[in-house]
Amino acid sequence: MKRRSILALMAVALPNAGFAQSSDDRARAAAAASRAKSSTSDKLLQNYVKPGLAGQPISTVDSSRTFTPSLACQKTATLLELLVQPAASGDLDMVRISRDTNLDGKFDATATLPVPVSGICANGIISCDPGTWNNCHSYRWSVDGSAAPRLETAVMTDLAGCYCINNSCGSGLAIANLPSLLKDLGGGVVAALTTADPRYGIAEARVDGPVISYVGAQSTACTASPSVGQTAYRANPTAIAGDAAAAAASSTVFQMLAGSPAAKSRSEEVRNCTVRRQVTLTGATPRDVIARTSGGYGDYVSPGGDRITFQMGSPVNNSLTGGSCSMFDFRMRLSVIDPDRLTDIRLTRYEMDDWMQVYIDGQLVYADPSTWRSPGLPSASCDRKTNWQGAPNLDLKPWMTRGDHEIRIALAVGGNGELDAQIDAAIDTSCRASENVVDGCASYAGNAACRLTDEHVDGVATIVNGIRTGLTPLPQTRVIAGGACSLSLARDFFEKERRYRCRVDSGMPDPDTSRGAWIIDHSTEAMLADRTRASDGSYSSTTRNFALPDRGSVSACEPVCKTRRPQTNNAAALDGVTGGKQNTPAGWDMIYHTCQDSNVCPVGDGEELVQGCGCIDDFPEAVVMMQTMRLGGTDLVCTSGPR
C-alpha cells in the first residue's frame, strides 16, 4: 500500500499573484483558500475524508495539484443500512438492519429487531408498551460471534443519552425528527460494529426518508495477511511500546534531539518502591502468659487451652505433724510474661488443717480464720479439731504485674494436718495482630526532583502517567496466617506500588538562555535591546530602533448571532420521561451562528432570532448553567453513608 501522509492535504500552495502582492495579502489569500475547504466539518468530509476513504482524487488547498491516496482498500458504498417504519403509536414498529459483510457492494445479511422502539439511546434502545411509557425494557447494542449487530438486555444505567419518541411524549415525534432519529439509532449500531472490529471505518452517513446508509471501508484489505495498527495494537496493546522505541531508534530527528546538550544535561531515572503494611500475628498458650518457675507441687492446662491451674501445699491427709502448734511454709514462684493476656487469676479453692495465711510478695492478702493477722503462731495450741475447706474466689490479678511474683502460704498445724490450695488463671489465647506500615517511598516522596508517575493500591491503578484515574480501591479484607493462628483483617490498603521519575543532573551545564530573556525583558515595540557576552566574560548592552510591520486592522471578534428553537423535553431516565415530571415539558434549544457578510444572521428553519450579529459574550450564562447542572447532580449521587 502506498504511504501517503494525510498531512499532504494541508500543503498550502500560495496563489500566484505576482511580486506586487504583499506578505499580508498572500497570508489572507492562503487563509481564505484554507477556510473554503476545511472551515466546517461538512467541508472536511466533502473535500478530504470521503474522497480519501473512497480512493478518489484529493486536491491541495489552492487546487493546483491533486493526488489519489490509498488509505483503505475494498471500498463499499453501502456498508450498513437501516430502514425504520413508524407506527400510529409513535413507536418504530419495524427496524431492519442490512449489512454488506464481505464488502462486495451487495447486502448479504438482514435482520429485524424483535421489539418495537419506544426510546432511543446513544448505545441502545428502550422498548415499552406501544404508545405508552409502561412496561419498559432496556436493551444495549452489541454484536454476536459472527459480528452481526444484536440487542442484549441491559439496565437503564447502562444506557446513555436516552429520549422518548412515542405518543406518550408527544404526537408525531418520530416522523417530525426522522433524520436525527435515524442518525442516533444508526450511530449506536455503527459504534458496536466498529468497536468489535476496528478495521472498518465509516466515511459518510446518508439519510433518505426512512433509510440511513453508511459508507465505509475496510482498512486492512490491501494485503493477503491484513494487519494494521488499529487491529494489531488492539489485540496486543503492549506491542506499541516496543514499536515506539524502534521508531525512535530509526528516526534521525529523534536521535538528534535526544543527543542535544539540552536533552543530555539532565536525565530521568525510574525508581520503583512500595508502601507495605506488615502484619505480625501472635497467638499464645497459657504457659506463654504465666508460668510456674519454682515451688508448688503441680500445674495443668484445661482441655480448652485457655485456663491453667496451679497447686501448692501438701495435699495428703494428715501428712503434716505439728505437735501442739507448729508453722509450715509453702512457697510457689510465678512468672507473668504477658499481663495483657492474663484476663483473670484467683485463689479459687483450698483445704487445710488448721490455720492459714496467704502472702503475695510478702503482703498478707488472706487469712483463715480471718482474725489471724500476726506473723507468729496463732496460739499455744492451734489444733481446731477438724480440717477446713474454703472457696474464697480471691482476685490476685492486682498483684500479678509483669515479672516474677512469690505466693507464700503459712500454715499453723496442731497435731496432724494438711494443705491443698488451688489457683486458677484465665488466659486470652486469641490471635492478635501487630501492624507496621513500611514506607519504602518516603525518600522519593520528599525529594523535589522526583515526581510520582504511577501508583497501584492493592492492584487498583490510582495514578497512571502522573494523572489520577479517579479509581479508589474498596477496603480490603484479607486472611493473615501466622505460625500458630490466622486472622481476618479489614484495612483501607495493604500494599501500594509506586513508580517515581527522578531527575538526575549529569553535570553538563544547562543551555544559556539569559540573552533571550534580556531581549524580551528590555525591548519595546519601538526599541530592540540586546546583550552579548565577550570572551573574557564581560557583557555589553546595545539598543537600536525597531518597528513592527503594519499589522492592519482586525475585528474585535468574529460576529455571531443567537437564535432559539422550541424543543419538547422527551429525555428518558430511570423514573420515566423527564418531560412528564415538568409543568411545561417544552423548552428551547439555543443556537449560535457565525454571521455572514454584511452581518446577516443565517436563521435556520423553525428558529427565531434572539440576539443579532455582534460580539456576544454569554460566558457568565454558560457558567451558571454548568454550575446548576453540577449542583443538581450532587443530589442524585447514591452513597453508602452521610457525606
Secondary structure, DSSP 8 states (H G I E B T S, - for coil): -----GGGGG--------TTS-HHHHHHHHHHHHHHHHSSHHHHIIIIIHHHHHT--EE-TTSS-EE---S-EEEEEEEEEEEEEE-TTSSEEEEEEEE-TT-SSS--EEEE-SS-BSEE-SSEEEE-STTSSSS-EEEEEEE-TTS-EEEEEE-GGG--S-EE-STTS-TTHHHHTHHHHHHHHHHHHHHHHHHH-TTEEEEEEEEETTEEEEEEEETTTTSSS---HHHHHHH-TTHHHHHHHHHHHT-HHHHHHHTSHHHHSEEEEEEEEEEEEEEEEE---HHHHEEEEEESSEEEE-TTSSEEEEEEEE-STT-EEEEEEEEEEEEEEEEES-GGGEEEEEEEEEEESSEEEEEETTEEEEEESTT--SSS-S-S----SS-EEE---EE-GGG--SEEEEEEEEEEEEEEE-EEEEEEEEE----EEEEEEEETTHHHHT-TTEEEEEEEETTEEEEETTEE-------EEEEEE-SS-EEEEEES-SEEEEEEEEEEE-S------HHHHHHHHH--SSEEEEEEE-TTS-EEEEEEE----------SS--EEEEEEEEE--BEETTEEGGGGSSS-EEEEEEEEE-BGGGB----TT-EEEEEEE----HHHHHHHHHHHHHHHHTT---SS--
